[in-house]
Structures are given as structure tokens and as C-alpha cells.
Amino acid sequence: MSNLYEQLVKYRDSDYYPFHMPGHKRNNAAKLDCVLEAVYGVDITEIDGFDNLHQAQGIIKKAQQDAAELYGADETFFLVNGSTCGVLSAISAVTQKGGRLLMARNCHKSVYYAVYLQELKTTYLYPHLVRGYNIADAVIPESVEMILKEQPDISAVIITSPTYEGVVSDIAAIADITHRYGIPLIVDEAHGAHFGFHEAFPENAVRQGADIVIHSVHKTLPAMTQTALLHVSGTLVDRERLRRYLKIFQTTSPSYVLMASIDSCMNLMRKEGHSLLEQFLERRNDFIKKAVKCRHFEIMDKQAVPDSCMQTIEPGKIVIFMRDGELTGQQLYDILSEKYHLQLEMATGGYVLAMFTIMDTAEGMRRLAEALLEIDQGIVASQANPIQAQELIYPKRDEQPETMLTIAEAITQSDEKGYDSIPINESEGRLSAEFINLYPPGIPIVVPGEKIDCKIIESVRFCLDTRLNIQGVEDGSISVLK
Ligand SMILES: Cc1ncc(COP(=O)(O)O)c(C=O)c1O
């Protein structure tokens, strides 16, 4: 068996085209001056003249200040441990142990990990499903207001925007509300580091008034995996606490390769962000013109969902829904990979998701459009409705599991008394001891301390039967509290 490096080289030299992260797409066309070649040559530690991320006073301080200016933040921190460490630090900084957090239920796992570490109680915002597509819609500002009015012990709000499928919430309206209640809004904008550089894309959450915004630079911009940013603005966040938690959750040996990658990417966006996004949009439009000829696949856009509360769908997420054909999303994903060597970002029962960034080539997009058209022509229409089945992954608002214990209480109980591993079909009424989620996107279907009901069992069975990439289930069994 080849080692990891050999395997990577083999993949690099094959004709697989990447419609997935990271944003640089293994494409050095931007001629970034630091990272993709001769990595060892620039991989140093905190030597003289190179500053220190944890006490930045020189070259790193300047790079962070430049990034803050670019996004409109009071202060920006480079992250070398992904948005994950940004989310952990942000939530830890704005909550007290045992406090209460208002969070969208479709947040990434890292938010739930912070809830565990801080032993928080949670109140969930459950987004509606987008009608006809059955994915999570935007967070409704009025729902935030209603909950804040009723629950004065909430100390912060966190939502994800854009979502994994590109659904963007009205951040300005939500920030206005949380500020009226005197509490900070954290926006997990991990998938929106490219926002605010072109009028066809949403304004970034920093400029819309969020107090802390987290960007995975690596997800949608040309930067190395693990690179991310945390922006902070205003007076509602204690900066000293934030710095303390960033020190705790980040390595004491931050990679200069990664930090240089962030800095180069920021320079690129400052100088050429608008024109690169303009070129991206032209290529994307060419792709859409071809792909709309498919009879059995549909790419969702805002016009198709007039009654949704979303601000927009971000153009980098190409979500291809299965219409009246015989294929599930997972099957289309497999065909695109096996036959056409097009590796997409993810699949569910009802859709496949391709990520487009400024590093995508016209050739790559043409290959995807042509593959879709060819597959589409061979499809036989059927009665199956994979999009309907998708409800099983994004359950309806009124069908949510009951929280019986906080995540921390459940995990502590599991540590102290152990857990049972039982077949999913026999788990109704038991309390979950683990997270169960699809990966990607890493949004829990069930979290520790929630009661397993028939809806969850149906969801997990659906994911297993459709061969989706589910975590927290081993050979059809899940972990429940004793
Ligand atoms: C919405 C969201 N937030 C946070 C993260 C964590 O980001 P990272 O992988 O940069 O740590 C992810 C990762 O997929 C994500 O999708």
C-alpha cells in the first residue's frame, strides 16, 4: 500500500477534477508566492523577525490588521486550526459556564462541542424547510426576537450563514435585534470568506453588524486547508477573554506556511478579488446555461423559492436537485466520480453539491455540465421523489427530538456509567450518548441527551439505506445512555 504522500501524488497526477474544498483547487494559476511549491522552504517557527501569533507585535500583527481592514472588522485573528477553533473560542468568550446559548439547530458540530465544553444549556432556532427542496431555510429574525424576549438568560446568539447549501440569512436584521437585547451575535460564516468583494455576492457579516464572524479561508478562497479568520467588532465581546481562548484552542506552534497562505490570499483578494469573482461569475453563467437543459436535475436559485425567507443563495454553491428521475443524489455523486472523475463536495438522497470558487477552470465546469447532460439523457422518469425523502435529513420544525439532558450532562453520565450500543431499530425512547450526523455537512441529526424517537430512527435508517456518509452509527447500532 502506498503511503499518504504517494497516494496524494497519484491523485494529483490523475485526471480527477475537484469540485470540493479546498478553494485553491490544486491550481496554482494565481501564482501565490508562498505555499503550493517547496513548502519546506518556507516552513519556519517563531524566529527573530517573524513575530508570534499569540502575542502579535510585528509582521503578523500587520497582516492581521490588513485583513481586519479588508473585511471591515475592528480586529482580526489568523486561525491555523480551522474555523473550529474560532467557533470554540468565540462561544467560550461570550458565555459563562452553565449559561444559555441561542443557536440555530443546523449549526456545525464545532458549535455543539463548544456547548459541551462550556456546559451550556441550549435554546434552538429551527429553520423552516425551503418548500419543494427540503433543505434548511434562513433564520427568521422575528424568531430570534421572540425567543430573546421570553428567555432573558440567553447570553449570545450563533447562527450559520451561508449554510452548507448556500442559504444566506438576514444578518443585519438579526444583529439589530441581538444588540437591542445587549447580547452579541456570532455568525459562523465559514463558507463565506469570499463575501463582500463583489456586488453579486452578499455583504460579509462583519459589515452587516455581527460582533464575531468566523471565516474558513480554506473553504472558498485559494488558501491552505485549516486556514481561517476570526473577526471581532464593537463592545459586546470581552477581547481579553477572546484572546485567552484563542491561545487555549490554537496550537502554540502555528504554521508559518498556513499563516503565509492566509496573508497571500488576503493580498490577492485585495488586489484582484473583484475581477476574479467577475470571471468566476461568467464561467458560472456558462455552466448554468448548459446545465439548465437537464430535464431531471434542477439547480436551485432564489427565484425558484419566492416564499423563502433567505436573503439569497450564494453563487459558489451549485446544489443539483434530483427531480422526477430514478437516481438519488448519492447515485449521481457516485456516477460523476466513477465514470467522469468529477469529485463533488457531498451528496444526500435528494441532491449533490458542487463547490465553485474563483480557482475553478472553465474546462472543469464544462466537464461537469457535459457529464450532467449526458447522465440526464439516459435517465428514465420515475415516480420516486428523492427530494421529499430529504425531509428525513432536515426534519420539519415541529418534529424535533426532545432534549432531556444537556450535552455535558449526557456525556458525563456516559463517562461515569457507560453506555449501551444497541441496534437503531430498538432505540426508541432511549437517550442518545453520541452525536449522529452526516459528514459533510457535520450537522447533528441527534445530539447527546436527546430522546430517540421514531422520526430519528427513520432518518438514520434512510441515511444507511441510501448509503450516505453517516457518523455515530456502527454496523446499524448507536450509543445510548444506560
Ligand atoms: C458551517 C461550518 N462551520 C465550521 C466548520 C469548521 O470549519 P473548519 O473545517 O475550518 O474547522 C465547518 C466545516 O465544515 C462548517 O461547515
The ligand as an SDF file (V2000), in Angstrom:
LIG
                    3D

 16 16  0  0  0  0  0  0  0  0999 V2000
  -20.6010   25.8300    8.8740 C   0  0  0  0  0  0  0  0  0  0  0  0
  -19.2790   25.3210    9.3290 C   0  0  0  0  0  0  0  0  0  0  0  0
  -18.6880   25.8980   10.3960 N   0  0  0  0  0  0  0  0  0  0  0  0
  -17.4880   25.4840   10.8440 C   0  0  0  0  0  0  0  0  0  0  0  0
  -16.8260   24.4600   10.2340 C   0  0  0  0  0  0  0  0  0  0  0  0
  -15.4830   24.0490   10.7460 C   0  0  0  0  0  0  0  0  0  0  0  0
  -14.5430   24.5590    9.8460 O   0  0  0  0  0  0  0  0  0  0  0  0
  -13.0310   24.0940    9.7650 P   0  0  0  0  0  0  0  0  0  0  0  0
  -13.0550   22.8270    8.9720 O   0  0  0  0  0  0  0  0  0  0  0  0
  -12.3500   25.2180    9.0500 O   0  0  0  0  0  0  0  0  0  0  0  0
  -12.5360   23.8950   11.1420 O   0  0  0  0  0  0  0  0  0  0  0  0
  -17.4000   23.8160    9.1250 C   0  0  0  0  0  0  0  0  0  0  0  0
  -16.7150   22.7020    8.4600 C   0  0  0  0  0  0  0  0  0  0  0  0
  -17.2000   22.0520    7.5850 O   0  0  0  0  0  0  0  0  0  0  0  0
  -18.6610   24.2720    8.6550 C   0  0  0  0  0  0  0  0  0  0  0  0
  -19.2610   23.6910    7.6070 O   0  0  0  0  0  0  0  0  0  0  0  0
  1  2  1  0
  2  3  1  0
  2 15  2  0
  3  4  2  0
  4  5  1  0
  5  6  1  0
  5 12  2  0
  6  7  1  0
  7  8  1  0
  8  9  2  0
  8 10  1  0
  8 11  1  0
 12 13  1  0
 12 15  1  0
 13 14  2  0
 15 16  1  0
M  END
$$$$
